[in-house]
Amino acid sequence: MRASLHRAMLAYGGGLVLHTASSGRIDGLDTLYLRLDGGDVVATGEVRLNIAYLNGLAAEAVLAEAVEVAGALDWSADPAGLLAEPPTVLSGASAPVRTLVDCALHDLVAKRAGLPVAALLAGAMPGGDPGGLSGGAAISWPSNQTLFVSSDSVFMARAEAYVARGFRDLKVRIGAGDICDDIRRVALLRERFGDGIKLAADANGAWDLAAAFAHLDALAPFGLAYVEQPVAPGDWQGLALLAAESPIPVMLDESVKGLDDVARIADAGGGLMAHLKLVKLGGLNPALQAVRLLKAAGVPFMIGQMNEGGLATAAALHLAAASRPDFAELYGADGLADDPAAGLAYADGRVAVPSRPGLGLSFDASRTHLIREFS
């Protein structure tokens, strides 16, 4: 087995600017790839590096850790065994590095089994149907689209474009400025599209508890499916109180940093929903554990992602197809102009990938910068 790390900066076309209350303005996706060449098959995993606003980890620190972990792993070991019982150097790594390795190994194991990753994952779930995910032309799942902070004219033009493409599940980024501006933009969407769209909002933890109560009341007349992370993570007692009294369902994202947090939500007795992201949980294996916990507790959940490239998006898509979540946020690669992983398609409110063994995408390493090779 030969392993190599590659890096690329991905950018969106069409003038799309990422801007949220927590991240500020982002001009590109600093992306790291792990390529595994087993001779019979080649597999690839992906993780985004510049998400310190989410996890507090600097991009260069994650890169250095990935180099160290990739250099310490025994790549001659059984890949399925590495997934089932990761060695200490991997199990003790940060969530982004674990995600990178986990997704590459899943791509490799699924390719050798001749199965899409979704079928592999479904087979590991109670009541899963791997057979239903291995014979079609594509693996697909409905997704929302996100409207970032922008001028009203740009905001509405993007909303019109999404709806025209069949995306009628829209999430509005709020909390970066005055609540009156947020309410105005949400009202513009309701006035234009009425009940023909599903609306949600994401405050990215921007409010204190008192403000959250007031702002949720002000947003209630617009029929939002949920408001995501109204307050910063940490105050679980305040979140439980907010969920119990809020006129809008409360979804947690930044609060869900690992399986302990998922278990806390599952044990809370309802009221809170969970947004599961591979890069926070450490890959597909722990995400499957989270899904099992939430399903057993009857807690609604979302399979989502950061703004990420095609391979990371495909991994989340395969998990969604296998776990059938209540909500999905898989827009991350839509509109990327220079992604080295090709094959994702966005249309009719869904994202799809060819139903091929593994993650289903091709990867062109020549469009990346080689960091280091390992054997």
C-alpha positions in Angstrom: 0.0 0.0 0.0 1.2 3.5 -0.9 -0.3 6.5 0.8 0.1 10.2 0.0 -1.2 13.5 1.3 -2.3 16.2 -1.2 -3.5 19.8 -0.7 -5.7 22.1 -2.8 -7.5 25.4 -2.3 -11.0 25.1 -3.8 -13.1 28.1 -4.8 -16.7 28.7 -5.9 -17.7 30.1 -9.2 -20.5 32.6 -9.8 -19.4 35.1 -7.2 -20.6 33.0 -4.2 -19.1 34.3 -0.9 -19.3 32.3 2.3 -20.1 34.4 5.2 -21.6 33.3 8.6 -21.8 34.7 12.1 -19.1 32.4 13.3 -16.7 32.2 10.3 -16.9 35.7 8.9 -16.0 35.9 5.2 -14.2 32.9 3.6 -12.6 33.1 0.2 -11.8 29.4 -0.4 -11.7 25.9 1.0 -8.3 24.8 2.1 -8.6 21.0 1.5 -6.4 18.0 2.4 -6.6 14.6 0.7 -5.4 11.2 1.7 -4.8 8.9 -1.4 -4.4 5.2 -0.8 -3.0 3.1 -3.7 -3.4 -0.5 -3.0 -2.4 -1.7 -6.4 -5.8 -3.2 -7.2 -7.8 -0.1 -6.3 -7.1 3.6 -5.5 -9.1 5.3 -2.7 -9.2 8.8 -1.4 -10.5 10.7 1.6 -10.9 14.4 2.1 -11.1 16.9 5.0 -11.2 20.7 5.0 -8.4 22.4 7.0 -9.6 26.0 7.4 -12.4 25.5 9.9 -10.7 26.9 13.1 -13.9 28.9 13.7 -15.6 25.5 14.3 -12.9 23.4 16.1 -10.2 25.9 17.2 -7.6 24.0 15.2 -5.3 25.9 12.9 -5.0 24.5 9.3 -1.2 24.1 9.5 -1.5 22.2 12.9 -4.0 19.8 11.4 -1.7 19.3 8.3 1.3 18.6 10.5 -0.7 16.1 12.6 -2.0 14.4 9.4 1.6 14.0 8.2 2.6 12.5 11.6 -0.3 10.1 11.7 0.1 9.0 8.1 3.8 8.4 8.7 3.1 6.3 11.8 0.3 4.1 10.5 1.1 0.6 9.2 -0.4 0.8 5.7 0.2 -3.0 5.2 -2.5 -3.7 7.8 -6.0 -4.8 6.9 -8.0 -1.6 6.1 -11.2 -3.1 7.6 -9.2 -3.9 10.7 -7.9 -0.3 10.9 -11.5 0.9 10.8 -12.8 -1.6 13.4 -9.8 -1.3 15.8 -7.9 1.9 15.0 -4.4 2.0 16.6 -3.7 4.6 19.3 -1.9 6.9 16.9 -5.2 7.2 15.0 -7.8 6.9 17.7 -6.0 9.6 19.7 -5.8 12.0 16.7 -8.0 15.1 16.2 -11.4 14.7 14.6 -10.4 16.1 11.2 -7.4 13.7 10.9 -9.6 10.8 12.0 -12.2 11.8 9.4 -9.6 12.0 6.7 -8.3 8.5 7.4 -11.7 7.0 8.1 -13.2 8.2 4.8 -10.2 7.0 2.7 -10.4 3.6 4.4 -14.2 3.3 3.8 -13.6 4.2 0.1 -10.9 1.5 -0.1 -12.9 -1.2 1.8 -16.1 -0.5 -0.2 -14.2 -0.6 -3.5 -12.6 -4.0 -2.7 -16.0 -5.3 -1.7 -17.5 -4.0 -5.0 -20.1 -1.9 -3.1 -21.0 1.8 -2.8 -20.1 3.1 0.7 -23.8 3.7 1.3 -24.5 -0.1 1.0 -21.5 -0.8 3.3 -22.9 1.6 5.9 -26.5 0.4 5.6 -25.3 -3.2 6.3 -23.9 -2.0 9.6 -27.2 -0.5 10.7 -30.1 -2.3 12.4 -32.8 -2.8 9.7 -30.5 -1.4 7.0 -31.1 -2.3 3.4 -27.7 -2.6 1.7 -29.3 -4.3 -1.3 -31.4 -1.3 -2.1 -28.3 0.9 -2.3 -26.2 -1.2 -4.7 -28.2 -1.7 -7.8 -29.3 1.8 -9.0 -27.8 4.3 -11.3 -27.0 6.8 -8.6 -26.9 7.3 -4.8 -28.9 10.4 -4.1 -30.6 12.3 -1.3 -32.6 15.6 -1.0 -30.6 18.5 0.4 -31.2 22.0 1.6 -29.3 25.0 0.3 -27.9 27.8 2.4 -28.3 31.5 1.9 -25.3 33.4 3.3 -25.1 36.9 4.7 -25.3 39.3 1.7 -27.2 42.3 0.3 -30.9 41.8 -0.2 -30.6 41.8 -4.0 -27.9 39.1 -3.9 -29.8 37.1 -1.3 -33.0 37.0 -3.3 -31.2 36.3 -6.6 -29.5 33.2 -5.1 -32.8 32.1 -3.5 -34.5 32.4 -6.9 -31.8 30.4 -8.6 -32.0 27.6 -6.0 -35.7 27.3 -6.2 -35.5 27.3 -10.0 -33.2 24.3 -9.7 -35.7 22.5 -7.5 -34.2 23.3 -4.1 -37.1 24.3 -2.0 -35.5 23.6 1.4 -33.6 26.8 2.3 -31.6 27.7 5.4 -30.8 31.3 6.1 -27.7 32.4 8.0 -28.6 34.8 10.7 -26.9 36.3 13.8 -24.1 38.2 12.0 -25.8 41.5 12.4 -29.1 43.1 13.7 -32.0 40.8 14.2 -34.2 43.2 12.2 -32.0 42.5 9.1 -32.4 38.8 9.7 -36.2 39.1 10.0 -36.4 41.2 6.9 -34.6 38.6 4.8 -36.7 35.7 6.1 -39.8 37.8 5.4 -38.7 38.4 1.9 -38.5 34.7 1.3 -41.9 34.0 2.7 -43.4 36.9 0.7 -41.9 35.7 -2.5 -42.3 31.9 -2.2 -45.1 31.5 0.4 -45.5 28.0 1.7 -43.9 26.5 -1.4 -40.5 26.3 0.4 -39.3 24.9 3.7 -37.4 27.5 5.7 -34.9 27.2 8.5 -32.3 29.5 10.0 -28.8 29.1 11.6 -27.5 31.6 14.2 -24.2 29.8 14.7 -24.3 30.5 18.4 -24.4 34.2 18.0 -27.0 35.1 20.8 -27.0 35.0 24.5 -29.9 33.1 26.2 -32.1 36.2 26.8 -31.7 37.4 23.2 -32.4 33.9 21.9 -35.8 33.8 23.6 -36.7 37.2 22.2 -35.4 36.5 18.7 -37.1 33.0 18.4 -40.4 34.6 19.3 -39.8 37.3 16.6 -39.0 34.6 14.0 -41.9 32.3 15.0 -44.6 33.8 12.6 -42.5 32.7 9.6 -43.0 29.0 10.1 -39.4 27.9 10.4 -38.7 24.2 10.5 -35.9 24.8 13.1 -33.4 27.4 14.2 -29.9 26.0 14.5 -27.6 26.7 17.4 -29.3 29.8 18.8 -26.7 30.2 21.6 -23.1 29.2 22.0 -22.3 25.7 23.0 -21.6 24.8 26.6 -24.7 25.8 28.6 -26.7 22.6 28.3 -29.1 23.6 31.0 -29.9 26.8 29.1 -30.3 24.9 25.9 -32.8 22.5 27.5 -34.8 25.4 28.8 -34.7 27.2 25.5 -35.8 24.0 23.7 -38.7 23.5 26.1 -40.0 27.0 25.7 -39.1 27.9 22.1 -41.9 28.3 19.6 -39.5 26.9 16.9 -37.7 23.6 17.1 -34.0 23.9 18.2 -31.2 22.1 16.2 -27.7 21.8 17.7 -24.6 21.9 15.6 -21.6 23.5 17.3 -22.8 21.8 20.5 -22.3 18.4 18.9 -18.6 17.9 19.2 -18.5 14.2 19.8 -20.4 11.1 20.8 -20.7 12.2 24.4 -22.7 15.2 23.2 -24.8 13.0 21.0 -25.6 10.8 24.0 -26.5 13.8 26.0 -29.0 14.9 23.4 -30.4 11.4 23.1 -30.9 11.2 26.9 -32.5 14.7 27.1 -36.0 13.4 26.5 -36.8 15.3 23.4 -36.8 19.0 22.5 -33.4 19.1 20.9 -32.3 17.9 17.5 -28.8 17.1 16.4 -26.8 18.1 13.3 -24.2 15.4 12.7 -21.0 16.3 10.7 -18.2 13.8 10.0 -15.5 16.4 10.6 -16.7 16.9 14.1 -17.3 13.3 15.0 -14.2 11.8 13.4 -15.6 10.0 10.3 -18.2 7.6 9.2 -17.8 5.0 11.9 -18.5 7.3 14.8 -21.2 9.1 12.8 -23.0 5.7 12.5 -22.8 5.3 16.2 -24.4 8.7 16.6 -27.2 7.8 14.2 -27.9 4.6 16.2 -28.1 6.5 19.5 -30.5 9.1 18.1 -32.7 6.7 16.2 -33.0 4.5 19.4 -34.1 7.7 21.3 -36.4 8.9 18.6 -34.5 12.2 18.3 -34.7 13.9 14.8 -31.3 14.5 13.3 -29.6 16.1 10.3 -26.7 14.7 8.3 -24.7 17.7 7.2 -21.3 19.1 6.4 -19.2 22.2 6.2 -18.7 23.8 2.9 -16.5 21.1 1.5 -15.3 19.5 -1.7 -16.8 16.6 -3.6 -15.3 13.7 -1.7 -16.3 15.0 1.7 -19.7 15.8 0.4 -20.0 12.3 -1.1 -19.1 10.7 2.2 -21.9 12.6 3.9 -24.3 11.8 1.1 -23.6 8.0 1.4 -24.2 8.3 5.2 -27.5 10.1 4.5 -28.6 7.5 2.0 -27.8 4.7 4.5 -29.3 6.4 7.6 -32.3 8.2 6.1 -32.1 11.3 8.3 -35.0 13.8 9.0 -32.9 16.6 7.4 -29.9 16.8 5.2 -27.4 19.5 4.3 -25.2 18.4 1.4 -24.8 21.6 -0.6 -21.1 21.9 0.2 -19.6 21.2 -3.2 -22.3 22.8 -5.3 -20.7 25.4 -7.6 -17.0 24.6 -6.9 -15.0 25.6 -10.0 -11.8 23.6 -9.5 -12.6 20.4 -7.5 -10.2 17.6 -8.3 -12.9 15.1 -7.4 -15.5 14.9 -10.2 -18.9 13.2 -10.3 -21.3 14.9 -8.0 -24.5 16.3 -9.5 -27.0 18.8 -8.0 -30.5 19.0 -9.5 -34.2 18.8 -8.6 -33.5 19.4 -5.0 -31.1 16.5 -4.6 -27.4 15.7 -4.7 -26.3 12.5 -6.5 -23.2 10.4 -7.1 -22.8 7.5 -9.5 -23.6 4.2 -7.8 -20.1 2.8 -8.2 -17.9 1.0 -5.6 -16.6 3.3 -2.9 -17.5 6.9 -2.7 -18.3 7.0 -6.4 -16.0 9.9 -7.5 -12.8 10.0 -9.5 -9.9 12.0 -8.0 -7.3 13.8 -10.2 -4.2 14.2 -8.0 -2.5 16.3 -10.7 -4.9 19.1 -9.7 -3.5 19.1 -6.2 -0.1 19.8 -4.5 1.6 16.7 -3.2 2.6 17.1 0.5 4.3 13.7 1.2 4.2 10.1 0.2 4.3 7.1 2.6 4.6 3.4 2.2 
